[in-house]
Amino acid sequence: MMRALLPVLRGKRIVDLGCGMGWASRFMCDEGAASVPGLDLSQTMIA
């Protein structure tokens, strides 16, 4: 369902705020995003 809501990501620069464990970030990279830095307040989630 998420895929249907997003525009074409190829070549886009995206910031994943509240990335958690990075699942959405990985998805966006797999879809061709140029860069996807992830930010989260939880050090445990980033690790």
matplotlib code that plots the C-alpha trace (Angstrom):
import matplotlib.pyplot as plt

x = [0.0, 2.9, 4.3, 1.0, 1.1, 4.6, 5.8, 8.6, 11.6, 14.4, 17.0, 15.3, 17.1, 14.9, 15.3, 13.6, 12.6, 11.9, 13.4, 13.3, 15.2, 15.4, 12.9, 11.4, 14.8, 15.9, 12.7, 13.3, 17.0, 15.8, 13.3, 16.3, 16.4, 19.8, 20.2, 18.2, 19.7, 17.7, 17.3, 15.8, 15.9, 16.4, 20.0, 18.8, 16.7, 19.6, 22.0]
y = [0.0, 2.4, 2.0, 3.2, 6.4, 7.4, 9.2, 7.7, 7.7, 7.1, 9.8, 11.6, 12.8, 11.8, 12.3, 9.6, 11.3, 8.9, 6.1, 3.5, 0.4, 1.7, -0.5, 2.4, 3.8, 0.5, 0.3, 3.8, 2.9, -0.2, 1.9, 4.0, 7.0, 8.8, 9.2, 8.4, 9.5, 8.3, 10.2, 8.9, 10.0, 6.4, 5.3, 1.7, 1.8, 3.3, 0.6]
z = [0.0, 0.8, -2.7, -4.2, -2.2, -3.1, -6.3, -8.4, -6.1, -8.7, -8.4, -5.5, -2.3, 0.7, 4.5, 6.6, 9.8, 12.6, 10.6, 13.4, 12.2, 8.6, 6.8, 4.8, 4.1, 2.6, 0.6, -0.8, -1.7, -3.4, -5.4, -6.7, -4.4, -4.8, -1.1, 2.0, 5.3, 8.3, 11.5, 14.8, 18.4, 19.6, 19.5, 20.0, 16.8, 14.8, 16.1]

ax = plt.figure().add_subplot(projection="3d")
ax.plot(x, y, z, "-o")
ax.set_aspect("equal")
plt.show()
